[in-house]
Amino acid sequence: MMVFLYLRDLKTHFPIYRGLVARRQIGSVKAVDGVTISLQKGEILGLVGESGCGKSTLARTIMQLVRSTDGEVFLQGKGLSELSARAVRAARVDFQMIFQDPYASLNPRMTVFDTLSEAIRTRQKYRRKEMVAKVAELMEMVGLPANQMLRYPHEFSGGQRQRIAIARALAPQPKLVIADEPVSALDVSIQSQILNLILKLCREMELTMIFISHDISVVKYISDRIAVMYLGKLVEIGPATEVVERPLHPYTRALVSAVPIPNPQLERQRQRIILQGDPPSPLNPPAGCSFHPRCPFAIEECKLKAPELAEKEVRRFAACIRVGEI
């Protein structure tokens, strides 16, 4: 299979300045710090990690909404990082994004028809009658009645608004979709419907997707592979089921232990891994392994040298020197 999306040593740092007259840079927030990963066509990659680890910044960097400090993004062999703003705008029909809050991401002054038809026109122009048919087809695809296309976003529920956002992302017929926590703002009962819808559309349209969430159980359900992110770096990558059922990195173990088991007896018996302290600041990350201040397995060597993301088992990658011992 061909490499569809390739990120090479991607870094996104935000400079911090001091002074009003003589401004000088005193540091930088390392939101994304050296991410290298590849996706195959039709693959769903789950990206998981706690709040502030850099998941959304990575997504926006791939989308070129935020320009990278260093590194490159290749989509089907085309370098996106080197494109001008106008060229990125033209190329963006091939890669779309579903945002976390559907109400904030939809224009409240535009009807569903206006929103979807605007997105369809980026790929192809249609006459009015044909456009109505295309919008109706899109709405039915995401489970919305076509007779509601003249309504505004505020007239829909949260789950329905997210369906509209999904339809808008699919309207230009993209090849890559990035879903940034698309179900976290929804009720639990609605979450499963949206997840099943996304999974169904990905299979039918052969979409490649990066699905971002802080809930590793949700990511396991929808993803082929899982990438775990901590403080701007990837610490583990592997097949979804294996990462959740047999995590290699201590941080992944802690994330998995936080997922509740739907069996009260088993839930009472198991031991939770509670990490001590707060995540370090990306403005001043610790030397060596970025996870060592909170890691229960850290040794002196962990404080001296940052471990590389290396293959520890077949198709299993982890950035930890103690994988074999743990």
Secondary structure as GFF3:
##gff-version 3
##sequence-region A 1 326
A	DSSP	beta_strand	3	18	.	.	.	ID=ss1
A	DSSP	beta_strand	24	40	.	.	.	ID=ss2
A	DSSP	beta_strand	44	48	.	.	.	ID=ss3
A	DSSP	alpha_helix	55	62	.	.	.	ID=ss4
A	DSSP	beta_strand	70	75	.	.	.	ID=ss5
A	DSSP	beta_strand	78	79	.	.	.	ID=ss6
A	DSSP	alpha_helix	85	91	.	.	.	ID=ss7
A	DSSP	three_ten_helix	92	94	.	.	.	ID=ss8
A	DSSP	beta_strand	95	98	.	.	.	ID=ss9
A	DSSP	alpha_helix	102	105	.	.	.	ID=ss10
A	DSSP	alpha_helix	112	121	.	.	.	ID=ss11
A	DSSP	alpha_helix	128	141	.	.	.	ID=ss12
A	DSSP	three_ten_helix	146	148	.	.	.	ID=ss13
A	DSSP	three_ten_helix	153	155	.	.	.	ID=ss14
A	DSSP	alpha_helix	158	170	.	.	.	ID=ss15
A	DSSP	beta_strand	176	180	.	.	.	ID=ss16
A	DSSP	alpha_helix	188	205	.	.	.	ID=ss17
A	DSSP	beta_strand	208	213	.	.	.	ID=ss18
A	DSSP	alpha_helix	216	222	.	.	.	ID=ss19
A	DSSP	beta_strand	225	230	.	.	.	ID=ss20
A	DSSP	beta_strand	233	239	.	.	.	ID=ss21
A	DSSP	alpha_helix	240	245	.	.	.	ID=ss22
A	DSSP	alpha_helix	250	257	.	.	.	ID=ss23
A	DSSP	alpha_helix	264	269	.	.	.	ID=ss24
A	DSSP	three_ten_helix	300	303	.	.	.	ID=ss25
A	DSSP	beta_strand	310	313	.	.	.	ID=ss26
A	DSSP	beta_strand	316	318	.	.	.	ID=ss27
###
